Amino acid sequence: MTIEQLHDIYLRHPSIQTDTRQLAPGDLFFALKGPNFNGNLFAAKALELGAAYAIIDEAPAQGPDEAPGHQPDHLILVPDVLTTLQQLALHHRKQFDIPFIAITGSNGKTTTKELIHAVLSSTFTTYTTKGNLNNHIGIPLTILSVRKDARLAVIEMGANHQKEIEGYCEYTLPTHGIITNIGKAHLEGFGGPDGVRKGKGELYDFLRTHDGTAFVLTDSPDLPAMSRGIPHMVTYGTADADITGTTLPTTTSFLHVNITQGAATGPIHTQLVGDYNLPNVLVAVAVGKHFGVPDDRIRASLETYTPSNSRSQLIEKDGLHIILDAYNANPSSMRAAIENFANLPGTSIDNKVLILGAMAELGPESLAEHQGIIDLIARYPWQQVVLVGGDFRKLSHPYLSFANSKEAGHWLAAIGLANSYLLIKGSRSMKMEEVLI
C-alpha cells in the first residue's frame, strides 16, 4: 500500500491511536514498538474494539482463517509502523499551504507554545501540539490532527540529542521557527553546551535553506548570531527589537508586562509566575502582530491564559502559597526559578521554603551543576530548604534531604507550615508534584 492510499484511508478515518486503552470505534490503530512494548500484539484487540484499520509491521502469527476475531482486510502490513506514521504525516503536511510554526529551545517551549496558540486562536483556526507530545511520535500525530479548516499550526519540538530537530523538520516543513533559548538541558545527550547550540540550531538551519522566518530573542547571548542568514526575521526583547517590553512592578506574584515598542496592547497582566516568562510573552506578542492579530485580542489572550500541568502554577493550599514548577528542570531554569522566587515582590525571604528535586540528563557535568545550585541556595536565608533525590544525595550540604518526592511530601504534611511561600521544582523523573499529594 502506498502512502497516498493510506492517506485516503486516513481521510475517511482521521483519528489515530497508538494505545488500545484510548481507542474509539472508527479510529486507526498504529501498532508502534518500543523497548518495553510491541503494539503488534494488540492489533487484533484494536480491531475487536472497533478500529477501522490496524497498521502493523509484524504479520499475525496465525492465518486469518485460523484466528477468530481477525479481520485480514483491515490489517495493513508495512515495513515499519513508526516510519509509516512519519511518512503519512509528511504527506498530510504537504496538503497545506499555511504557516507551520516550529518551537524548540532548552526552557519554556510548552509555555511559549501555549501562549502563541492562545493569541493566534483568538483570530484564526489554529492547531497545536497537545500537552508535551513533542517527540518522534507526538509530532507526526500533531501534524495528522490538523484539519482542512486550519489557518495556522504550531508545533513544539523537544530534543535530547543532535540531528533530532533536523529529523522533525523533514516532515514538519516549518515555515516559521522559534528557539526560546539555549541552556544547560540534556547535556548528556547533546554532548555539552556546544552540542545544545548545534542541536537546537538545526531549526534555524532548516529555515535558512527554505526561505523561512525566525522570531529571534535579541537579549539572548546565542540566538542573534545563530540566526544570521535566515531570509526573514522578526526580533523581540527588552531593547533593540521589533517588539520590545519590560516587566512592570507589581505587588502580586504574577508577571505584568509593558510593551514598549511594536504593539499598542497596553499593560498585560498575565497569570504566569516568574519574570523569566517575559521572553515567552514577548514572542507571543511578536507572533500575533506578525500574523495580524489585533492588539486588544493579543492582550486579552495573554491575560486569560492560565498555566497548568505543573508549569509555573500558583496554588493556594492550607494557608500556603505554592509555586509548582515541577514539569521539568535543568541548571538554567532552576537558577531562574530560584532567583525569581527569592525576589518575589511583597514577600520576605525568611518565610520561603525551597523543595527542589534533582536534575536529570546532565552527564559528566551533573555533580558540578548540582553543586552550583547548592551554592546559589546558600546565598539566601531561606526558612527551609529540602533537596530531593539524584545527585543532590551525593553532595554534602546543610539542608534537609529525602530520597524521593513522596518522602518530602510526608515531611511537608507533618511539619505544619502556615503562611509560607513554597517553590517546588525538579526534573520530570523526580515527580515533584507528588510532594503535594
C-alpha positions, 0 to 999 in steps of 0.5 A: 500500500502506498502512502497516498492510499493510506492517506485516503484511508486516513481521510475517511478515518482521521483519528489515530491511536497508538494505545488500545486503552484510548481507542474509539470505534472508527479510529486507526490503530498504529501498532508502534514498538518500543523497548518495553512494548510491541503494539503488534500484539494488540492489533487484533484487540484494536480491531475487536474494539472497533478500529477501522484499520490496524497498521502493523509491521509484524504479520499475525502469527496465525492465518486469518482463517485460523484466528477468530476475531481477525479481520485480514482486510483491515490489517495493513502490513508495512515495513515499519509502523513508526516510519509509516506514521512519519511518512503519512504525516509528511504527506498530510503536511504537504496538503497545506499551504499555511504557516507551520510554526516550529518551537524548540529551545532548552526552557519554556517551549510548552509555555511559549507554545501555549501562549502563541496558540492562545493569541493566534486562536483568538483570530484564526483556526489554529492547531497545536501540539497537545500537552508535551507530545513533542517527540518522534511520535507526538509530532507526526500525530500533531501534524495528522490532527490538523484539519482542512479548516486550519489557518495556522499550526504550531508545533513544539519540538523537544530534543535530547540529542543532535540531528533530532530537530533536523529529523522533525523538520523533514516532515514538519516543513516549518515555515516559521521557527522559534528557539526560546533559548539555549541552556544547560538541558540534556547535556548528556545527550547533546554532548555539552553546551556546544552540542545544545547550540548545534542541536537546537540550531538545526531549526534555524538551519532548516529555515535558512535553506527554505526561505523561512522566518525566525522570531529571534530573542535579541537579549539572548547571548546565542540566538542573534548570531545563530540566526544570521542568514535566515531570509526573514526575521522578526526580533523581540526583547527588552531593547533593540527589537521589533517588539520590545517590553519590560516587566512592570512592578507589581505587588502580586506574584504574577508577571505584568508586562509593558510593551514598549515598542511594536504593539499598542496592547497596553499593560498585560497582566498575565497569570504566569509566575516568574519574570523569566516568562517575559521572553515567552510573552514577548514572542507571543506578542511578536507572533500575533502582530506578525500574523495580524492579530489585533492588539486588544485580542493579543492582550486579552489572550495573554491575560486569560491564559492560565498555566497548568500541568505543573508549569509555573502554577500558583496554588493556594493550599492550607494557608500556603502559597505554592509555586509548582514548577515541577514539569521539568528542570535543568541548571538554567531554569532552576537558577531562574526559578530560584532567583525569581522566587527569592525576589518575589515582590511583597514577600520576605525571604525568611518565610520561603521554603525551597523543595527542589528535586534533582536534575536529570540528563546532565552527564559528566557535568551533573555533580558540578551543576548540582553543586552550583545550585547548592551554592546559589541556595546558600546565598539566601536565608531561606526558612527551609530548604529540602533537596530531593533525590539524584545527585543532590544525595551525593553532595554534602550540604546543610539542608534537609534531604529525602530520597524521593518526592513522596518522602518530602511530601510526608515531611511537608504534611507533618511539619505544619507550615502556615503562611509560607511561600513554597517553590517546588521544582525538579526534573520530570523523573523526580515527580515533584508534584507528588510532594503535594499529594 
